Structures are given as C-alpha cells and as structure tokens.
Amino acid sequence: MDFPPKRFPQVTVALPASTLSDASHLRDKTVKAGVIGRALAVFRVERVAIYQDLFQNQHGEIRLLKTLLDYMVTPQYLRRSLFKISPELKFSGLLPPLRIPSHPTEAKASQLKPGSFRQGLIVGRLEDFSLADIGVEKPARVRGKHPLGSLVNLKILRVEKTIEAEVVRAEEIPHYWGFRVEVEESLPKLVGKGYSLSLATSKYGEPLEKIEDEVYERWRRAESVLIAFGSPSEGLREILARHGHKPEELFDYVVNTVRFQGTETVRVEEALTAT
C-alpha cells in the first residue's frame, strides 16, 4: 500500500475550546468531534491547537475535545491501555476510524514487514531490551531501556521467533502519521509563536480567489503554517477583540474561503473542509 507523504510545510490548525458548544448532548458533541477528526486526518494536519476563546473556565470543554481527538488518533490496539473509562468517552463507539498509516490493520506477527513502522506501548523490560505492545500476539523487543507506559514510534527490524524493533523519531517516518493535540492559553499567544505563515478564516476576510496566488507563493516558501478558526457563536474578530486585537494585526492574511455562503453561519467542521 502506498502511504500518503507528510505535508510540507507542516500545518497547525487552531480550534477554539467552544468548538463543540453548538451540540447540546454528549452524543452529538462526540459525532461532531468525529467529523472534525476525520477532516484533520484527510488533509494531513500535523498539529491541533485548542485555544481558550472565552474569559471563563473552559477546562471541561477543552478536556472533552482533546480527549475525543486524542482517542481518535490513537491506534485501536492501544486505546484500552491508554484511556481509562471516563464520561467523555461514553459515546466513543460513534467516532469513525481514521484509517491512517499509524493505524495498521495487521494483527498477526506473521503479517509484519521489516522496515515498516508502528506505534507501541512499553509494557516491560528485559536486560538491555524493552518490551512493547504493538498490537500483535507477542510484544516486540525494543533496543534500549524505555520508561514503562511510554508511547513510542517503532521501526520493525526483523520478524522471526521474536520481533525486534527500534525507537524512531516522528521526523524519521516518511509518511503522514496523524496529528497531535495540544492546548494553548489564548489565540494571540499561539500566533506569536513565530509561524512562517498565519491565516485567519473569516466571512469578513478577503475572498481567497483574489489573493490565492500571493498566498500560494508564501505557502510554498513557508516551513510552518497556522490556520485559525472561530467558534460556532463568534468569529475570530469577536474573539480577538476581547484581547484588544484585530485579526489583521496578528495574522498575515484574513481570508474568506466560503464566499457567498448560503447559510448565516459556517460550522467549524464545514469551514475546515472548505479551507
């Protein structure tokens, strides 16, 4: 199977903590998170930054969105070990599979191929080796001693009586390996982290088709790109106004990717797909 390559430049998507607020029931929030997770994976997003968009306690909203996205991006064979039973995951069965390269379908050691990559969970140690659960009937022997319970990326070296593997950095894996989810205190602080190109999405922004050549040229030269989205009830202009900023002051471009939208508002999951 030909795996999709990593996207370059790497893309970070900024989502507000209140992304799921327009869904009233946990079941509906879970379904909405599933749609968002699929869109992130389809377009090979590397990083998701959940930012606090209101001046109030949003810990519960942040925890719910992060837990659901983290659960989705974790290989199925490691979910029981990494996630305890929690209220946030009550309807996790409604989350669609991502079917990304880090979610292999091979469940037998005989199906593994040297040179392939898998995620593993360190479950034991043996002299100079660690033992990792990689989703087959026996653990892989991993060179070196690694902390118990740590999640590692592995390259399969050989498959004989034992499975031997080595830990590799995510940068060494040539194909798309899913997204990581992180939490940011605020959108202004996130934008200030020095992205090569930053884009704010807004229905009041410049129509993308008017500036797409200029944006494409900047994108082609960039090493990192940030794309920020507003919430179901407020756009980026309203969110940033509480911090005393305008989108034009912080972002390289403010773009409208859904020109002549037929609905009063565009939902986060719809804006993600359109952008």
Residue pairs with C-beta under 8 A, 6 or more apart in sequence:
3 101
3 174
3 175
3 176
4 44
4 101
4 175
4 176
5 174
5 175
5 176
6 44
6 46
6 173
6 174
6 175
6 176
6 177
7 43
7 44
7 45
7 46
7 176
9 196
9 197
9 219
9 222
9 223
9 224
9 225
10 46
10 47
10 223
10 224
10 225
11 43
11 44
11 45
11 46
11 47
11 225
11 226
11 227
12 45
12 46
12 47
12 48
12 49
12 195
12 224
12 225
12 226
12 227
13 40
13 45
13 47
13 48
13 49
13 227
13 228
13 229
13 272
14 49
14 51
14 184
14 187
14 190
14 226
14 227
14 228
14 229
15 36
15 48
15 49
15 50
15 51
15 65
15 229
15 268
16 50
16 51
16 52
16 53
16 187
16 229
16 230
16 231
16 239
16 268
17 50
17 51
17 52
17 53
17 54
17 58
17 61
17 62
17 65
18 53
18 54
18 58
18 61
18 231
18 232
18 233
19 32
19 36
19 50
19 61
19 65
19 229
19 231
19 232
19 268
20 29
20 32
20 33
20 61
20 64
20 65
21 61
21 231
21 232
21 233
22 32
22 232
22 233
22 267
23 29
23 31
23 32
26 87
26 88
26 90
26 91
27 91
27 94
29 64
29 68
30 68
30 90
30 91
30 92
30 94
30 95
31 91
31 94
32 269
33 64
33 65
33 68
33 69
33 72
33 95
34 68
34 72
34 94
34 95
34 96
35 269
36 69
36 268
36 269
36 272
37 68
37 69
37 72
37 73
37 95
37 96
37 98
38 96
38 98
39 269
39 272
39 273
40 48
40 69
40 179
40 272
41 73
41 98
41 100
41 176
41 178
41 179
43 272
44 176
45 179
46 179
46 180
47 179
47 180
47 181
47 182
48 69
48 179
48 180
48 181
48 182
49 182
49 183
49 184
49 190
49 226
50 62
50 65
50 66
50 181
50 182
50 183
50 184
51 183
51 184
51 185
51 186
51 187
51 190
52 58
52 62
52 184
52 185
52 186
53 187
53 230
53 231
53 234
53 239
55 242
62 183
63 88
64 88
66 181
66 183
67 83
67 86
67 88
67 89
68 88
68 89
68 92
68 95
69 179
69 181
70 181
71 79
71 83
71 89
71 92
71 95
72 95
72 98
73 98
73 100
73 102
73 178
73 179
73 180
73 181
74 82
74 83
74 119
75 102
75 103
75 104
75 118
75 119
75 135
76 97
76 103
76 135
77 107
77 133
77 134
77 135
78 119
78 121
78 133
78 135
78 151
81 121
81 123
81 133
82 121
82 151
83 89
97 103
98 178
100 176
100 177
100 178
101 117
101 175
101 176
101 177
102 117
102 118
102 119
102 177
102 178
103 178
104 116
104 118
104 135
106 112
106 135
106 136
107 135
107 136
108 136
108 137
109 136
109 137
109 138
109 159
109 163
110 159
111 136
112 118
112 136
112 156
112 159
112 163
113 156
113 159
114 156
114 157
114 158
114 159
115 155
115 156
116 155
116 156
117 153
117 154
117 155
117 156
117 168
117 173
117 177
118 134
118 135
118 153
118 154
118 156
118 165
119 134
119 151
119 152
119 153
119 154
120 132
120 133
120 134
120 140
120 142
120 151
120 152
120 153
120 154
120 165
121 132
121 133
121 149
121 150
121 151
121 152
122 130
122 131
122 132
122 142
122 146
122 147
122 148
122 149
122 150
122 151
122 152
123 131
123 132
123 133
123 139
123 148
124 130
124 131
124 139
124 148
125 131
125 145
125 148
126 141
128 143
128 144
128 145
129 141
129 142
129 143
129 144
130 141
130 142
130 143
130 144
130 145
130 146
131 139
131 140
131 141
131 142
132 139
132 140
132 142
132 152
132 154
132 165
133 139
134 140
134 154
134 163
134 165
136 163
138 162
138 163
139 163
140 154
140 156
140 163
140 164
140 165
141 162
141 163
141 164
141 165
142 152
142 154
142 164
142 165
142 166
142 167
143 164
143 165
143 166
143 167
144 167
146 152
146 167
152 167
153 167
153 168
153 169
153 170
153 172
153 173
153 177
154 165
154 166
154 167
154 168
155 165
155 166
155 168
155 172
156 163
156 164
156 165
157 164
157 165
157 166
158 164
170 177
184 190
186 243
187 228
187 236
187 239
187 240
187 243
187 250
188 240
188 243
188 245
188 250
190 226
190 228
191 198
191 226
191 228
191 250
191 251
192 250
195 222
195 224
195 225
195 226
196 218
196 221
196 222
196 223
196 224
196 225
197 215
197 218
197 219
197 222
197 224
197 225
197 226
197 252
197 253
198 225
198 226
198 227
198 228
198 250
198 251
198 252
198 253
199 215
199 225
199 226
199 227
199 228
199 251
199 252
199 253
199 254
199 255
200 228
200 236
200 247
200 250
200 251
200 253
200 254
200 255
201 227
201 228
201 229
201 230
201 236
201 254
201 255
201 256
201 257
201 271
201 275
202 230
202 235
202 236
202 237
202 247
202 254
202 255
202 256
203 235
203 256
203 258
203 261
203 266
204 235
204 237
204 254
204 256
205 247
205 253
205 254
205 255
205 256
206 253
206 254
206 255
206 256
207 255
207 256
207 259
208 215
208 255
208 256
208 257
208 259
209 259
211 253
211 255
215 253
215 255
218 252
219 225
227 275
228 236
228 251
229 236
229 268
229 271
229 272
229 275
230 236
230 238
230 239
230 268
231 239
231 268
232 265
232 267
232 268
236 247
236 254
237 246
237 247
240 246
240 247
240 250
247 254
248 254
257 271
257 274
257 275
258 266
258 270
258 271
258 274
266 274
